[in-house]
Amino acid sequence: MFFLRGWKNGQETNVKGNMDMKAVKLKRMMACWIALLFVMLAAQTVHAQKASATVKDIKVGTVKTPDFKDSRESNKNYWCRLVATFDISGSKWFNEIEVKWTVAAFNADGKLLVMRESVTYEDVEEGRNHRACVFLKPSFPRKYQNRSQFDTNNMAICVEILSGGKRLGFGEKRNIKLPDNWVNQTQSGPSVKGQLLPKSKTPFAPMDYDFFEHEKIN
């Protein structure tokens, strides 16, 4: 009986020891998986922190409707062209970059008009002097400002560069008196639709194709 009891106790001890070893191995595996998860998250965070963009310049000017070879009518209208130059870094290639424009100007009655447009560009390579642009329609000064021509010196312009919904950088050019946070203040307000257009929706679409980034056409 003593021998049998000792054998049973020994067997129980071995079983308990095996269970303890399995528990230790399981804990080690879980610790390894958790550590690996933290490493992956840290790598993603570092990558996200590295990606950045700098808007170096915003130029505003007027350009005449292009005269194509087969045009039969005179092209007399002038568009307002807004061009942003930016640098971008943090990845050799960005599959998509979103450029968000917010443009503000006063109408003939002194009311602030806000226009917004977002343009997505594909296959943007890391580097300097990338260019994006939008256009204000020729009808804008006549319809809203009772003017025959654009007043390019009386506008406020904000350009935001985003990747995957995250803002990498922004820049602004402000020639009218507005508060510093004017973009945030006007986000929830009404905007003028259909006046600010991407290059692809204007007669300038095929022109200077390699000078600007390539728009994503949906």
C-alpha positions in Angstrom: 0.0 0.0 0.0 2.8 2.3 0.8 4.5 1.5 -2.5 1.2 2.1 -4.4 0.6 5.4 -2.5 4.2 6.5 -3.3 3.8 5.6 -7.0 0.5 7.6 -7.1 2.1 10.6 -5.4 5.0 10.4 -7.9 2.7 10.2 -10.8 0.7 13.2 -9.5 4.0 15.1 -9.0 5.0 14.4 -12.6 1.6 15.4 -14.0 1.8 18.6 -12.0 5.3 19.2 -13.2 4.3 18.7 -16.8 1.4 21.1 -16.4 3.7 23.7 -14.8 6.1 23.4 -17.8 3.3 23.8 -20.3 2.0 26.9 -18.4 5.6 28.3 -18.5 5.9 27.7 -22.2 2.5 29.2 -22.9 3.4 32.3 -20.9 6.6 32.6 -22.9 4.8 32.2 -26.2 2.3 34.9 -25.2 5.1 37.2 -24.1 6.8 36.7 -27.5 3.6 37.4 -29.4 3.0 40.6 -27.3 6.5 41.7 -27.8 6.2 41.1 -31.6 3.0 43.1 -31.6 4.6 46.0 -29.8 7.5 46.0 -32.3 5.1 46.0 -35.3 3.1 48.9 -33.8 6.2 50.8 -33.0 7.5 50.4 -36.6 4.2 51.6 -37.9 4.3 54.6 -35.6 7.8 55.5 -36.6 6.8 55.3 -40.3 3.8 57.5 -39.7 5.9 60.0 -37.8 8.5 60.1 -40.6 6.1 60.9 -43.3 5.8 64.7 -43.7 5.1 67.3 -46.3 6.0 71.0 -46.6 4.0 73.5 -48.7 6.8 75.8 -49.9 4.8 78.1 -52.1 1.3 79.1 -53.2 1.0 81.1 -56.4 -2.2 82.8 -57.7 -2.6 84.1 -61.3 -4.9 84.3 -64.2 -4.6 82.3 -67.4 -6.6 82.5 -70.6 -8.8 79.7 -71.8 -6.4 77.6 -74.1 -6.8 78.0 -77.8 -6.7 74.5 -79.4 -5.8 73.9 -83.0 -9.4 73.0 -84.0 -11.1 75.8 -82.0 -13.6 77.7 -84.1 -14.6 80.4 -81.6 -12.5 83.0 -79.9 -11.3 82.1 -76.4 -11.6 85.3 -74.3 -12.2 84.1 -70.8 -9.7 84.1 -68.0 -9.4 81.6 -65.2 -7.8 82.0 -61.8 -5.1 79.3 -61.4 -3.9 78.4 -57.9 -0.6 76.4 -57.8 0.9 74.8 -54.6 4.5 73.6 -54.6 5.4 71.1 -51.9 8.1 68.7 -50.7 7.2 65.2 -49.3 9.2 62.6 -47.5 8.9 59.4 -45.4 8.3 56.9 -48.1 9.9 56.2 -51.4 6.5 56.2 -53.1 3.1 57.4 -51.9 0.3 55.4 -53.6 -2.1 58.3 -53.1 -1.8 61.9 -51.8 -4.8 64.1 -51.1 -4.5 67.8 -51.5 -7.3 69.8 -49.8 -7.9 73.4 -50.8 -9.8 76.0 -48.9 -10.2 79.4 -50.7 -12.0 82.4 -49.3 -12.8 85.8 -50.8 -15.4 88.5 -50.2 -18.4 89.1 -52.4 -19.7 92.5 -53.6 -21.6 92.9 -50.3 -18.6 92.1 -48.1 -19.8 88.6 -47.2 -17.1 86.0 -46.9 -17.4 83.2 -49.6 -15.6 79.9 -48.9 -14.8 77.3 -51.6 -13.4 73.8 -51.0 -11.9 71.2 -53.3 -10.0 68.0 -52.7 -7.8 66.4 -55.4 -6.2 63.0 -55.1 -2.9 62.3 -56.9 -1.4 58.9 -57.6 2.1 57.5 -57.4 3.8 60.5 -55.8 7.5 59.9 -55.4 9.4 61.2 -52.4 11.2 64.4 -53.2 11.0 68.1 -53.7 9.0 70.5 -55.8 5.8 68.6 -56.4 3.0 70.7 -57.8 -0.8 70.6 -57.5 -3.3 73.1 -58.8 -7.0 74.0 -59.0 -8.9 76.6 -60.9 -11.6 79.2 -60.2 -14.1 79.5 -63.0 -14.1 82.6 -65.2 -17.7 83.4 -64.0 -16.7 83.8 -60.4 -15.7 87.6 -60.3 -18.7 88.6 -62.4 -21.3 86.4 -60.5 -20.2 87.0 -57.0 -18.0 90.2 -56.9 -19.5 92.4 -59.6 -16.1 92.6 -61.2 -14.9 91.9 -64.7 -11.6 90.5 -63.6 -10.2 88.4 -60.7 -8.7 90.3 -57.8 -5.9 87.8 -57.0 -4.5 90.0 -54.2 -7.6 89.7 -52.1 -7.9 86.0 -51.2 -7.1 83.6 -48.4 -5.9 80.1 -49.5 -5.1 77.1 -47.3 -3.5 73.9 -48.8 -3.4 70.7 -46.8 -1.4 67.6 -47.8 -2.8 64.3 -46.6 -1.9 60.6 -46.9 -4.3 57.9 -45.6 -6.4 60.6 -44.1 -3.5 61.9 -42.0 -2.3 65.5 -42.5 1.4 65.5 -43.4 1.7 69.3 -43.8 -0.1 72.5 -44.8 0.5 76.0 -45.9 -1.5 79.2 -46.4 -1.5 82.5 -48.2 -3.7 85.2 -46.8 -4.2 88.6 -48.3 -7.4 89.5 -46.6 -8.1 90.1 -42.9 -9.2 86.9 -41.3 -8.5 85.2 -37.9 -5.7 82.8 -37.7 -8.0 79.8 -37.3 -10.3 80.9 -40.2 -10.1 77.4 -41.9 -11.5 75.7 -38.8 -14.1 78.4 -38.2 -15.5 77.9 -41.7 -15.4 74.1 -41.9 -19.0 73.7 -40.6 -20.3 76.7 -42.6 -21.7 76.8 -46.1 -19.5 76.8 -49.1 -19.8 77.9 -52.7 -20.2 74.8 -54.9 -18.9 74.3 -58.4 -16.5 77.3 -58.7 -13.3 75.7 -57.6 -12.3 72.9 -59.9 -9.5 70.4 -60.3 -7.4 70.6 -63.4 -8.9 67.5 -64.9 -12.3 69.2 -65.1 -11.1 72.3 -67.0 -9.9 72.9 -70.6 -6.3 72.8 -69.1 -6.6 69.1 -68.4 -4.1 67.9 -71.2 -1.7 70.8 -70.7 1.6 70.8 -68.8 0.8 67.2 -67.9 4.2 66.3 -66.4 4.6 69.6 -64.7 1.9 68.7 -62.1 1.2 65.5 -60.2 -1.0 63.0 -61.9 -4.6 63.2 -60.8 -6.5 60.1 -59.8 -9.5 59.8 -62.2 -12.4 58.0 -60.7 
